[in-house]
Amino acid sequence: MGTFSIWHWLIVLLIVVMVFGTKKLKNLGSDLGGAVKGFKDGVKDGGQSAADTPAGQAPQVTQNSAADKGTIDVEAKQKS
């Protein structure tokens, strides 16, 4: 009684397909796959940039845009 058989899952799948349609489900699947791929690429790129910086130094981020002309870039140093 606590577990569902394969027939229960097939009926649920049939109802979901009837409600949403196959085109929406296909688009949802491709969007979800793209999001997962983007997340994996972001995690992989984040791990590489952290490994490239020497220990004890934070990566320096600079922005050169017209809107930030009044901003002064400084480098933070750690106390020893």
C-alpha positions, 0 to 999 in steps of 0.5 A, a space after each residue: 500500500 505504501 509503494 506505487 506499482 509501474 501502472 500507477 506511474 504510467 497513469 500519472 505520466 499519462 495525466 501529466 502529458 494530457 495536461 501539459 502536452 508534449 511540446 511544453 514538456 519537451 521545452 521544459 526538458 531542454 531548458 532544464 538540461 541547459 540550466 544543468 549544463 550551465 551550472 556545471 560549466 560555472 562550477 568547473 570555471 569557478 574551480 579553475 580560477 580558484 586554483 590559478 591564484 596563489 595561496 593567501 591572495 584574493 583575485 583582483 577584480 577590476 571594471 573599466 566602464 564609463 559609469 565607474 569613472 568616479 570609482 578608485 580601484 585599490 588592492 586590499 592587503 592582509 595583516 601579518 
